[in-house]
Amino acid sequence: MKLVVSPAKSLNQEDKLPTDKYTIPVFEELAGKVNRKLLRMTKDEIAELMSISDKLADLNYGRYQEFEDKHTKENSRPAIYMFDGDVYTGIDAYTIPEEKIDRLQDSLRILSGMYGVLKPLDLMQPYRLEMGTKLSIESNEDLYELWKDKITSQLNSELEQGELFINLASQEYFKAIDSKKLDAEIISPVFKDFKNGKLKIISFYAKKARGLMVRYILDHDINTLEGIKGFDYEDYHFSEEHTTKTSEPVFIR
């Protein structure tokens, strides 16, 4: 089973790493090219491109200037321990037992505007670059054009025949995969909460639930769609009543 999630804007560069294991991103060289485009931009250009405050533009200007093409333990950190948003709160990577790390490394992939696709233990450096950013690289008009074929080809090279593909990424990031060319059955879980008496997708809760689903699959060694339907973390449960497509199982609470 393969799972994909989105990256996070929030980063954790402080907590002690629970493992010495690490790998190098498959698109390390191309990430360097992307960064070189960014480091030539002024702070004002970065702020305008990303629609961010001057403070954030200043922070990320510094990151682009300090970015190194070659990733080492000294200048980088494994992605699963660097990203720190709602999805990653759900995954809670720092409490994953050591014996589960290899399974996580084999199954989880993180989509990225800077790196294309990352394995959990792939070294990464601090950055901010959303996939939807209108940044042209070489002959590519934007990041989708740069990454789509590369990400899809890489995922296909890792997929085994009959392996399920669980989409836990946002729409912005899942668009970076050419789903029509992906050699797998795609399952996209939907998470809904009751609010004012109605079931709704609430962004904050849905993001965390995607991470909780990753953790559930890891904790219970899930490999099938039926296994996924057993997801019950933080009071979610599968609702056959609200599921209209097999490929989009709905979980409610």
N, C-alpha and C positions, 0 to 999 in steps of 0.2 A: 504494500500500500504506500502511495506517495501522497503527501499533503503539501499544499502551498498556502502561505500566509503573506500578508503585507509587512513591510518594515514599519518602524516607528520613528517619529520625529524626536521623541525623548530618548536620551542616551545615558547609559550608566558606565562611567569610566573609573569608578571608585572601588566598588566592592571586590573583595578578594575572590579570585577565580577558584572554583572547586576542582578544576582539573588542569593538568599541564598539556593535554592533548590539543592539537590544532591542525588545520589544513590550510591550503592556499586556494584562493578563489580561482575558478576555472577561467574567468575573464579578467584576471589581474591586469594584464597589459592594456586591455581596452578601457578599464576603469581609470588607468593613468591618463589615457588620451582624453577621456571625459573631463577629468580634473584639470588638465592643462587648458582646456577651453574656459573653465570656470576661473582659474587663477589669473587669467588675463583681464577679467572684468573688474570694474571699480565697485566700491561698496554701493554706490547709488544704482549702478546697473543691476547688481544682485538684488537689491531691494525691489526694484521695478519688475525684474524678471519673475521673482518668486512671490511678489505681493506681501512682503514681510516688513517688519519695523526696522528702523535704522540700527537698533540694538542687535537684532538677530542677523541683519546683514553684516554688521561688524564682526560678530562671532563667527559666521560662516566664511567671511573673507579670510579670516585668520586660519581657519581649517583648511581652506583650499591652498593657501600659501605654504602650510606645513605638511601637506599631504606628500607622501613618498611613494614612488612607483613600486618599490619592492616592499612587501609586507613581512614584518618580523614580529617576534613577541615583544620587542621593545617599542615599536611604534603602532602596534595594532592590538586588537582584542577579538576573541571569537564572537561571531555575530549574535549567537543566542544569548550571550552574557552582556552584550553591548546595547541592544535594543531594549527599550524600557517603557513602552506604551501599554495601553489597555490589553491588547492581545497577549503581551508578554507577562502581564500580571496574571493572566489566566494560565499561561504555560508554567510559570513559577520555576524557571530553569535552575535556579540555585539549589532547589530541593530535589532535583531529579537524582535518583540513586545512580552511582557510578556504573553499575551493571546495565543500566538502561541507555547510557550515552551513545553506545554504538548503534542501537536501534533508532534513536532519535536522528543520528547522523545519516543513517540509511534512508529514513522515511521523510523527514521534513525538509522543505525548500522554502527559502525566503526570497521573494521578488524584490528587486532594487533598481532604482533609477541610475545609480552610480555603478553597481556591480552586475546588473542583469539578473543573476540568480546566485544565491549563496546557500551553502550547506551550513548547518548550525555551528560547526567548529571552524568554518572558514574565517581567517583573520580579516578584519575590516578596520578602517580608520574613521574617525568622526566625520560626518558629512550631513548635508541636507540637500536633497535633490529628489523631489517627487516625480513619479513617472509621467504625470501629466504636464510637466514643465515644457514650454515651447523652446527647447534648446536644440539648435542644429549642430550636428557633429559630422564633419566631413561632408559627404553627399546626402546625408540623412536629414530630413526636415525637422524631425523631433525624436524624442527618446523611444517612442513606440516603433518608429521605422528603424531605428538603430538596433533595438533589442528583440523585436518579435520573432524573427526567424531564428536568431541565435538561441534565445531561451527555449523555444519550441523544440529545436533540434537537440539541444542539450538534454531536455527532459525526456524526449523520446529515446535517447541513447541510454538512459538509466532505467526506463520502464521495462518490466518483464511482461511477457504475454499474459493477458488476463488480469494484470494488476490494476486495482482500483485507484482512481485519482480523485482525491478529496479537495475540493476548492474551498478554502477558508480565507481567501483573500478578498479585498474590497473590489468593487467593479473597476475602479481606476487601475488597479494593478493586474487584475485578471485579464484585462484587455491586452496586456503585454504578451499574452500567450495566444497563438493561433489555434483555438480550440478545435477547429475543423481538421487540423493536421495532427492533432495529438492522438497518439496510438493507445488510447485508454478510455474506459467508461468514466465519465465525469460526474461526480456527485457533489452537489452544492447545498449543504445544510443551511436551513433558515432558522433564525432564532427570534422568537417573539415574546413580548411581555404584555400583561394586562395593564392598561392605563385608562383610567376613567371608564372602566367597564368594557373596554375594547382591546383586542389583541393588536399590537403594533410592533414594528421593528424599531427599537430604541437604540440609537447608534452606540452609546456608551456601553450598554449591556450586551449588545450584539458583538461588539469587538472583544469584550472580555470572554464571552461565550465561545467565540472561535478559538481562543487560546485554551479555554477549559476543555474543548473537544480534542485538541491536540494532546493535552495531558491525559485525558481519559483513554484515548486510543493507545497512548504509550504505556500507561499504567496497567492496562488490561490486555495488552498484546492483541489488539483488534485487527482483523484482516478482512472482514466481510461487512456488507451493508447491514445485515441483520445484527451484527455486533455493534455497529454504530448506533442503531436504534435503541440500544440499552443505555445510552448516555443519560446520566442522572445527576451530574454535578450541580451544586447550588440550586437544587429543586427543579431543574429543567426535566422534561420528559417528552418522549416522542408522541406526537399527536397524529394518529392515522386519520382522524376526522378532518384535520386542517391540511393534510398533505394531498395535493392534487396531482403531483408529478413524482414518480419514483426517484427521479434524479434530483429532486429538491425536497428531502424530508424536513418536515417542520417540527421544531421543538419549542415547547411553550412552558411558561410558569406563571 
